Amino acid sequence: MSDPTIKGRWTAITFLQTARDTDGTLLQFDQTLEVGAPATVYHRHQRQAERFVVLAGAMGLRLEGAEYTLGPGEEATVSAGQAHAMWNAGDTTLVTRIELTPALASETFFRTIIALERDGKFPRQGAPNPLRMALILPAYEVELAALSRPLQYVLFAPLAVLGRLLGFRASYL
């Protein structure tokens, strides 16, 4: 995975430090979100902390049900297990530096999501293909905050089987 910059329709990411560079301890990247880009789904990572530093623009952050708006120079840290979502909350491009610790397979996750976005398979509004997401989310240890973990297992297992039969996989690279 040599190209440090990937671009979707409304998102760009430049990887600064990857799992390979940090022996798995950190994934660090700058993310640019255009005005009107969709918010991330309200989710959690059970084994990762996530740190956001706003470099330009305004970032909306929903953290455990409370909403915040952060401006340039402000930052927030999301502990492992905390439900969160983020979005461009301003009328200009948002640029954030994001750090995930440990890195896990998050670089492949982001490369997959941005490639899907680029190819029109990750809609600006509405939900992505549930068969595809039933494979992607568990593979990269991302949980939907709106559903309990047991319910996600019950729902995703048959969807993942069907998705695999139809040729979907957890990575879209």
PELIN-V486671 format. One record per residue. OMEGA is omega in whole degrees, -180 to 180 (none if undefined). NEAR is the number of other C-alpha atoms within 12 Angstrom. D_CENTER is the distance of its C-alpha to the mean C-alpha in Angstrom with 2 decimals. Layout:
OMEGA|NEAR|D_CENTER + OMEGA|NEAR|D_CENTER
This chain:
-169|15|17.76 + -176|15|19.84 + -177|13|18.56 + -178|20|16.71 + 176|23|15.61 + -176|30|13.74 + 173|27|14.05 + -180|29|13.05 + -180|26|15.07 + -179|31|13.66 + 170|36|11.05 + 179|30|12.22 + 171|34|11.07 + -180|28|13.91 + -180|34|13.67 + 176|24|16.28 + -178|29|16.48 + 177|32|15.22 + 180|25|16.11 + -179|22|19.21 + -170|16|20.28 + -178|18|19.90 + 175|14|21.12 + -175|20|17.80 + -172|22|17.75 + 164|28|15.09 + -179|35|12.27 + 179|35|12.77 + 171|33|11.82 + -179|32|12.66 + 177|38|10.51 + 177|35|12.73 + 178|37|12.20 + 175|30|15.41 + 179|23|17.27 + 176|20|16.48 + -180|30|12.90 + 173|26|11.37 + 171|27|9.69 + 176|31|6.41 + 178|27|8.08 + -169|26|9.96 + 175|33|8.90 + 174|34|10.01 + -177|32|10.21 + -175|26|13.94 + -178|23|14.46 + 167|31|12.20 + -179|29|12.68 + 180|36|10.43 + 178|28|12.51 + 172|38|12.20 + -180|32|15.29 + 178|35|16.11 + 179|24|18.09 + 178|28|19.05 + -179|28|18.82 + 180|32|17.79 + 170|42|14.51 + 179|34|14.46 + 171|35|13.16 + -176|29|13.88 + -180|27|14.61 + 175|21|16.65 + 178|15|18.00 + -179|15|19.14 + -179|19|17.98 + 170|22|18.31 + -178|26|18.44 + 178|29|18.22 + -178|26|20.09 + 180|21|20.71 + 179|17|21.35 + -178|23|19.88 + 177|25|17.26 + 176|30|15.71 + 179|26|14.90 + 180|30|13.16 + 176|23|15.09 + 178|24|14.25 + 180|23|14.66 + 178|26|14.15 + -178|33|12.55 + 172|37|10.50 + 178|35|8.88 + -179|39|9.19 + 174|38|10.91 + -176|35|13.71 + -176|30|16.71 + 179|23|19.34 + 174|17|21.48 + 179|18|20.57 + 176|27|17.69 + 174|36|15.19 + 179|36|14.66 + 168|40|12.82 + -176|33|13.03 + 177|36|10.26 + 175|35|11.51 + 179|36|10.48 + -12|31|13.73 + -175|29|14.65 + -173|33|12.70 + 180|30|13.06 + -174|30|11.78 + 178|39|8.34 + 179|39|9.86 + 176|28|10.69 + -178|28|7.39 + 176|43|6.19 + 178|33|9.83 + -178|33|9.90 + -179|37|7.47 + 176|32|9.31 + 176|27|12.51 + 177|31|12.31 + 180|28|11.88 + -176|23|14.71 + 177|17|16.85 + -179|17|16.68 + 176|23|15.21 + -170|28|12.21 + 176|23|14.28 + 177|23|14.20 + -178|15|15.76 + -176|13|15.98 + 172|17|14.07 + 179|23|13.17 + -177|23|15.81 + 178|24|15.98 + 178|27|17.64 + -177|34|14.85 + 177|39|12.18 + 175|33|14.82 + -174|37|14.64 + -173|36|10.99 + 179|38|9.81 + -178|31|12.87 + -178|24|12.94 + 175|28|9.89 + 175|29|10.96 + 180|35|8.43 + 174|35|10.93 + -177|31|11.47 + -176|26|13.28 + -178|18|15.84 + 177|19|17.26 + 179|16|19.01 + 178|22|18.17 + 179|13|21.51 + 177|15|21.02 + 178|25|17.71 + -179|20|19.71 + -178|15|22.56 + -173|22|20.64 + -176|29|18.31 + -180|24|21.17 + 178|19|23.36 + 179|26|20.65 + 178|29|19.44 + 179|22|23.11 + 178|20|23.68 + 178|22|20.61 + 179|21|21.95 + 180|14|25.38 + 175|13|24.21 + 176|15|22.70 + 176|23|18.95 + -176|26|17.19 + 179|29|13.95 + 179|28|13.72 + -178|24|14.38 + none|19|15.92
